[in-house]
Amino acid sequence: MTKKSGIERSKNESSNLPIEVSEAISEIGGLKRLSSAMPSDEDIVSQLRFHQALSDETRLRVLWAFNHCDLCPCVLVEFMKISNSRLSYHLAELEAAGLVASYPKKNWKVYSITEKGRDALTSCRIKAKSRQK
């Protein structure tokens, strides 16, 4: 039994594909073209951080709070009823994903939602309920 080269094996394996798949691969210029059209590893990691940041309930609640106004962690700790260390972790994740930004104000650090964070909330098409007093 002889070993098949990678090229022969690829051709043989592609002949077993559904015709729609083979045609689609040919139409885009082959697997090399598909590979060159993929985002960079850096872009994939950035997208991964974005989705991971949005996959946590606490971070989503914090992001929704920032959607209404800029806040400092001392207010969020009280509002969210979570520890400083837990909040700090979540804020770091949101900031690393580019969903929030912080800026110093006197002795405080104030956080605000970024345009990317606002877009993330609106892309979900979820409307926060208005609470009547």
N, C-alpha and C positions, 0 to 999 in steps of 0.2 A: 504494500500500500504506500503510495507516495503522498507527501504532504502538499497541500494546496497553498499557493502563495496568498498573501493578504488580498491582492487584487482579484485573484480567481475566486477566493472565498467570498469577497464582497459582491462580486457579480452574481455568484451562485445564490447567495443569501437574498440579494435584492430581487432575484427572479421569483422568489417565494412570497414576496410582498404583495398585498392587494394592489391592483392596477392603479387605483386612485392615489395610493401613497407613492408608488414609483413615479407616476406622472407628476405629482406635486413636487417631489424631490428634483426631478429633471427640470421643471418649470422655474424653480428658484436657482438653478445652476449647480445642483449637487450638494453633497454634504459639506464639502469645503466651504461653499458659499454660505450655507446655513451657519456653520461654525464661525465664519468671519462676521456674520450679522448679529451674533450674540453680544450682549453687553459685556463690558470688562469685568474682571473679578471685583474690582473696586466698586463698580456700579451695582453689582449683585449684592455685595456686602451692605452697601448703603440702603438698598431696597429691603434687604432682610432686616436691618435695624428698624426701618420705618414700620414694617409689618409687625415685628416683635413688640415694638413700643405700643402699637395699637391693640395688641392682643391681651392686654391686662385690664381688668375692670377698674382698678384704682387709677391707673394712668389715664384711662378714658374719662373718668369722673374729674380728674384734675384738669385735663385738657378742656372739658366742657366748662369748668369753672373759669379758666383763663379766657375762654371765648367771650365771657361777659365783662371781665375787667382784669387788669394787672393785679397781682397779689404777691405778698411776701410769704415765705414759708410759715411764719408764726401764725398767720391767719389760716393758712391751709391745714396746719396741724389741728387747730381747734375745729375748723369746719369739717374736715374729713374724719376726725376722731382717730388719727393714726399717730404713731410715734415719729419723732424727728428723724431717726435713722431710716425708718421705712420710707418716709416722704422724701428724704434726701436721695435714696436709691432711685425712686421713681422719677424724681425731677432730673436726675443725671441721665436716665434712660431717654426721657423725652427730649432733653437738650441734645444728646448725642445723635438722636434721630432727626434733629432739625425741626422739631414740632413746637418747641418753646425756646425762648432766649431769655437771658437774665442780664440785668444791669444793676450797678451799685447805686444806691440812693442813701446818702449819709451813712448811717450804721447798718443799713439793711441791704439785702439783695432782693430785688424785685423781679418777678418772672412775668413774661407776657407770651401770648400765643403768636406764632409766626404765620406768615401767609400759607406756608406749607401745612401747618397745623390746622388752620381754618379750612383750607381745601380738603384736608383729610376728613374733617367732621362733616362738611357739606356733601362730600362724595358719597357718604353713607346714606344720605337723604333722610336722616333722622332729625326730627324737629323736637327740641326740648319742649316739654309741656309748660305753658305759662301757668304760674300759680297765682290764683287770685287771693287777695287779702281779705 
